[in-house]
Amino acid sequence: MIPLIFLLIAIGEFKYIGFFKSIKKTDFGKLDTKLLSPLCLIIAIFGIVIQLVK
């Protein structure tokens, strides 16, 4: 369940957060693209792998 939440954060809500956001020129948008979205995607992938191995 938790990896799914992080995956949804990485995908975003198509306006302010995630890889598919439309507003990208703000300071938060730039940091989101560089840090938050990739981090959430990595956490989601690791969480899914851990659940599959378990």
Backbone atoms as SQL, in Angstrom:
CREATE TABLE atoms (id INTEGER PRIMARY KEY, chain TEXT, resi INTEGER, resn TEXT, atom TEXT, x REAL, y REAL, z REAL);
INSERT INTO atoms VALUES
  (1, 'A', 1, 'MET', 'N', 0.812, -1.193, 0.000),
  (2, 'A', 1, 'MET', 'CA', 0.000, 0.000, 0.000),
  (3, 'A', 1, 'MET', 'C', 0.864, 1.270, 0.000),
  (4, 'A', 2, 'ILE', 'N', 1.890, 1.299, 0.835),
  (5, 'A', 2, 'ILE', 'CA', 2.753, 2.479, 0.921),
  (6, 'A', 2, 'ILE', 'C', 3.528, 2.718, -0.381),
  (7, 'A', 3, 'PRO', 'N', 4.090, 1.683, -1.028),
  (8, 'A', 3, 'PRO', 'CA', 4.757, 1.948, -2.311),
  (9, 'A', 3, 'PRO', 'C', 3.816, 2.541, -3.358),
  (10, 'A', 4, 'LEU', 'N', 2.560, 2.168, -3.323),
  (11, 'A', 4, 'LEU', 'CA', 1.583, 2.730, -4.257),
  (12, 'A', 4, 'LEU', 'C', 1.396, 4.226, -4.009),
  (13, 'A', 5, 'ILE', 'N', 1.383, 4.629, -2.761),
  (14, 'A', 5, 'ILE', 'CA', 1.251, 6.056, -2.432),
  (15, 'A', 5, 'ILE', 'C', 2.448, 6.842, -2.963),
  (16, 'A', 6, 'PHE', 'N', 3.658, 6.305, -2.764),
  (17, 'A', 6, 'PHE', 'CA', 4.842, 6.986, -3.276),
  (18, 'A', 6, 'PHE', 'C', 4.841, 7.023, -4.807),
  (19, 'A', 7, 'LEU', 'N', 4.349, 5.990, -5.446),
  (20, 'A', 7, 'LEU', 'CA', 4.254, 5.980, -6.903),
  (21, 'A', 7, 'LEU', 'C', 3.276, 7.046, -7.388),
  (22, 'A', 8, 'LEU', 'N', 2.168, 7.197, -6.694),
  (23, 'A', 8, 'LEU', 'CA', 1.206, 8.231, -7.069),
  (24, 'A', 8, 'LEU', 'C', 1.778, 9.638, -6.862),
  (25, 'A', 9, 'ILE', 'N', 2.580, 9.820, -5.829),
  (26, 'A', 9, 'ILE', 'CA', 3.231, 11.115, -5.622),
  (27, 'A', 9, 'ILE', 'C', 4.215, 11.388, -6.754),
  (28, 'A', 10, 'ALA', 'N', 4.959, 10.366, -7.170),
  (29, 'A', 10, 'ALA', 'CA', 5.930, 10.550, -8.251),
  (30, 'A', 10, 'ALA', 'C', 5.232, 10.885, -9.564),
  (31, 'A', 11, 'ILE', 'N', 4.108, 10.237, -9.830),
  (32, 'A', 11, 'ILE', 'CA', 3.358, 10.535, -11.052),
  (33, 'A', 11, 'ILE', 'C', 2.761, 11.926, -10.953),
  (34, 'A', 12, 'GLY', 'N', 2.191, 12.247, -9.819),
  (35, 'A', 12, 'GLY', 'CA', 1.715, 13.595, -9.569),
  (36, 'A', 12, 'GLY', 'C', 0.247, 13.801, -9.856),
  (37, 'A', 13, 'GLU', 'N', -0.168, 15.041, -9.641),
  (38, 'A', 13, 'GLU', 'CA', -1.558, 15.417, -9.847),
  (39, 'A', 13, 'GLU', 'C', -1.707, 16.333, -11.060),
  (40, 'A', 14, 'PHE', 'N', -0.679, 16.361, -11.903),
  (41, 'A', 14, 'PHE', 'CA', -0.673, 17.024, -13.209),
  (42, 'A', 14, 'PHE', 'C', -0.698, 18.554, -13.164),
  (43, 'A', 15, 'LYS', 'N', -0.548, 19.165, -11.993),
  (44, 'A', 15, 'LYS', 'CA', -0.466, 20.618, -11.950),
  (45, 'A', 15, 'LYS', 'C', 0.778, 21.076, -11.204),
  (46, 'A', 16, 'TYR', 'N', 0.960, 20.665, -9.947),
  (47, 'A', 16, 'TYR', 'CA', 2.062, 21.165, -9.138),
  (48, 'A', 16, 'TYR', 'C', 3.098, 20.112, -8.763),
  (49, 'A', 17, 'ILE', 'N', 2.722, 18.840, -8.680),
  (50, 'A', 17, 'ILE', 'CA', 3.596, 17.798, -8.141),
  (51, 'A', 17, 'ILE', 'C', 3.722, 16.655, -9.132),
  (52, 'A', 18, 'GLY', 'N', 4.911, 16.072, -9.209),
  (53, 'A', 18, 'GLY', 'CA', 5.132, 14.875, -10.002),
  (54, 'A', 18, 'GLY', 'C', 5.837, 15.137, -11.325),
  (55, 'A', 19, 'PHE', 'N', 6.129, 14.039, -12.023),
  (56, 'A', 19, 'PHE', 'CA', 6.838, 14.138, -13.289),
  (57, 'A', 19, 'PHE', 'C', 5.992, 14.794, -14.383),
  (58, 'A', 20, 'PHE', 'N', 4.691, 14.683, -14.302),
  (59, 'A', 20, 'PHE', 'CA', 3.812, 15.178, -15.357),
  (60, 'A', 20, 'PHE', 'C', 3.124, 16.493, -14.990),
  (61, 'A', 21, 'LYS', 'N', 3.756, 17.301, -14.146),
  (62, 'A', 21, 'LYS', 'CA', 3.155, 18.573, -13.724),
  (63, 'A', 21, 'LYS', 'C', 3.214, 19.597, -14.854),
  (64, 'A', 22, 'SER', 'N', 2.306, 20.540, -14.829),
  (65, 'A', 22, 'SER', 'CA', 2.267, 21.564, -15.868),
  (66, 'A', 22, 'SER', 'C', 2.983, 22.848, -15.443),
  (67, 'A', 23, 'ILE', 'N', 3.059, 23.124, -14.151),
  (68, 'A', 23, 'ILE', 'CA', 3.745, 24.315, -13.652),
  (69, 'A', 23, 'ILE', 'C', 5.131, 23.889, -13.190),
  (70, 'A', 24, 'LYS', 'N', 6.148, 24.205, -13.998),
  (71, 'A', 24, 'LYS', 'CA', 7.505, 23.725, -13.739),
  (72, 'A', 24, 'LYS', 'C', 8.504, 24.825, -13.441),
  (73, 'A', 25, 'LYS', 'N', 8.170, 26.077, -13.652),
  (74, 'A', 25, 'LYS', 'CA', 9.142, 27.165, -13.563),
  (75, 'A', 25, 'LYS', 'C', 9.344, 27.722, -12.155),
  (76, 'A', 26, 'THR', 'N', 8.562, 27.288, -11.171),
  (77, 'A', 26, 'THR', 'CA', 8.727, 27.793, -9.810),
  (78, 'A', 26, 'THR', 'C', 9.910, 27.099, -9.138),
  (79, 'A', 27, 'ASP', 'N', 10.354, 27.657, -8.022),
  (80, 'A', 27, 'ASP', 'CA', 11.450, 27.033, -7.276),
  (81, 'A', 27, 'ASP', 'C', 11.070, 25.631, -6.817),
  (82, 'A', 28, 'PHE', 'N', 9.830, 25.497, -6.313),
  (83, 'A', 28, 'PHE', 'CA', 9.384, 24.175, -5.879),
  (84, 'A', 28, 'PHE', 'C', 9.293, 23.219, -7.060),
  (85, 'A', 29, 'GLY', 'N', 8.824, 23.697, -8.193),
  (86, 'A', 29, 'GLY', 'CA', 8.712, 22.836, -9.368),
  (87, 'A', 29, 'GLY', 'C', 10.056, 22.305, -9.822),
  (88, 'A', 30, 'LYS', 'N', 11.069, 23.150, -9.768),
  (89, 'A', 30, 'LYS', 'CA', 12.413, 22.717, -10.157),
  (90, 'A', 30, 'LYS', 'C', 12.967, 21.689, -9.172),
  (91, 'A', 31, 'LEU', 'N', 12.801, 21.955, -7.875),
  (92, 'A', 31, 'LEU', 'CA', 13.277, 21.000, -6.873),
  (93, 'A', 31, 'LEU', 'C', 12.473, 19.707, -6.903),
  (94, 'A', 32, 'ASP', 'N', 11.193, 19.801, -7.211),
  (95, 'A', 32, 'ASP', 'CA', 10.355, 18.613, -7.318),
  (96, 'A', 32, 'ASP', 'C', 10.855, 17.719, -8.443),
  (97, 'A', 33, 'THR', 'N', 11.215, 18.332, -9.552),
  (98, 'A', 33, 'THR', 'CA', 11.708, 17.552, -10.688),
  (99, 'A', 33, 'THR', 'C', 13.058, 16.918, -10.376),
  (100, 'A', 34, 'LYS', 'N', 13.913, 17.625, -9.651),
  (101, 'A', 34, 'LYS', 'CA', 15.251, 17.114, -9.358),
  (102, 'A', 34, 'LYS', 'C', 15.288, 16.156, -8.176),
  (103, 'A', 35, 'LEU', 'N', 14.469, 16.393, -7.144),
  (104, 'A', 35, 'LEU', 'CA', 14.611, 15.641, -5.897),
  (105, 'A', 35, 'LEU', 'C', 13.390, 14.823, -5.496),
  (106, 'A', 36, 'LEU', 'N', 12.254, 15.477, -5.336),
  (107, 'A', 36, 'LEU', 'CA', 11.096, 14.806, -4.734),
  (108, 'A', 36, 'LEU', 'C', 10.545, 13.681, -5.602),
  (109, 'A', 37, 'SER', 'N', 10.282, 13.949, -6.850),
  (110, 'A', 37, 'SER', 'CA', 9.695, 12.927, -7.719),
  (111, 'A', 37, 'SER', 'C', 10.617, 11.721, -7.911),
  (112, 'A', 38, 'PRO', 'N', 11.924, 11.932, -8.201),
  (113, 'A', 38, 'PRO', 'CA', 12.800, 10.756, -8.307),
  (114, 'A', 38, 'PRO', 'C', 12.918, 9.977, -6.997),
  (115, 'A', 39, 'LEU', 'N', 12.965, 10.695, -5.873),
  (116, 'A', 39, 'LEU', 'CA', 13.048, 10.014, -4.583),
  (117, 'A', 39, 'LEU', 'C', 11.810, 9.170, -4.327),
  (118, 'A', 40, 'CYS', 'N', 10.646, 9.717, -4.599),
  (119, 'A', 40, 'CYS', 'CA', 9.403, 8.962, -4.411),
  (120, 'A', 40, 'CYS', 'C', 9.353, 7.754, -5.336),
  (121, 'A', 41, 'LEU', 'N', 9.844, 7.907, -6.559),
  (122, 'A', 41, 'LEU', 'CA', 9.865, 6.780, -7.492),
  (123, 'A', 41, 'LEU', 'C', 10.808, 5.684, -7.007),
  (124, 'A', 42, 'ILE', 'N', 11.970, 6.064, -6.501),
  (125, 'A', 42, 'ILE', 'CA', 12.917, 5.076, -5.976),
  (126, 'A', 42, 'ILE', 'C', 12.339, 4.353, -4.771),
  (127, 'A', 43, 'ILE', 'N', 11.709, 5.089, -3.866),
  (128, 'A', 43, 'ILE', 'CA', 11.091, 4.467, -2.687),
  (129, 'A', 43, 'ILE', 'C', 9.992, 3.504, -3.123),
  (130, 'A', 44, 'ALA', 'N', 9.194, 3.895, -4.108),
  (131, 'A', 44, 'ALA', 'CA', 8.123, 3.025, -4.594),
  (132, 'A', 44, 'ALA', 'C', 8.690, 1.749, -5.215),
  (133, 'A', 45, 'ILE', 'N', 9.730, 1.879, -6.020),
  (134, 'A', 45, 'ILE', 'CA', 10.328, 0.694, -6.658),
  (135, 'A', 45, 'ILE', 'C', 10.922, -0.235, -5.617),
  (136, 'A', 46, 'PHE', 'N', 11.678, 0.313, -4.663),
  (137, 'A', 46, 'PHE', 'CA', 12.240, -0.514, -3.609),
  (138, 'A', 46, 'PHE', 'C', 11.156, -1.184, -2.773),
  (139, 'A', 47, 'GLY', 'N', 10.099, -0.458, -2.472),
  (140, 'A', 47, 'GLY', 'CA', 8.995, -1.043, -1.699),
  (141, 'A', 47, 'GLY', 'C', 8.321, -2.185, -2.431),
  (142, 'A', 48, 'ILE', 'N', 8.124, -2.022, -3.739),
  (143, 'A', 48, 'ILE', 'CA', 7.508, -3.096, -4.535),
  (144, 'A', 48, 'ILE', 'C', 8.432, -4.303, -4.596),
  (145, 'A', 49, 'VAL', 'N', 9.726, -4.066, -4.796),
  (146, 'A', 49, 'VAL', 'CA', 10.699, -5.176, -4.847),
  (147, 'A', 49, 'VAL', 'C', 10.730, -5.907, -3.524),
  (148, 'A', 50, 'ILE', 'N', 10.732, -5.178, -2.425),
  (149, 'A', 50, 'ILE', 'CA', 10.756, -5.816, -1.101),
  (150, 'A', 50, 'ILE', 'C', 9.514, -6.674, -0.896),
  (151, 'A', 51, 'GLN', 'N', 8.353, -6.178, -1.332),
  (152, 'A', 51, 'GLN', 'CA', 7.128, -6.955, -1.166),
  (153, 'A', 51, 'GLN', 'C', 7.134, -8.204, -2.056),
  (154, 'A', 52, 'LEU', 'N', 7.726, -8.107, -3.231),
  (155, 'A', 52, 'LEU', 'CA', 7.771, -9.259, -4.125),
  (156, 'A', 52, 'LEU', 'C', 8.748, -10.314, -3.633),
  (157, 'A', 53, 'VAL', 'N', 9.860, -9.892, -3.042),
  (158, 'A', 53, 'VAL', 'CA', 10.860, -10.833, -2.537),
  (159, 'A', 53, 'VAL', 'C', 10.377, -11.526, -1.272),
  (160, 'A', 54, 'LYS', 'N', 9.618, -10.810, -0.503),
  (161, 'A', 54, 'LYS', 'CA', 9.123, -11.314, 0.779),
  (162, 'A', 54, 'LYS', 'C', 8.227, -12.458, 0.556);
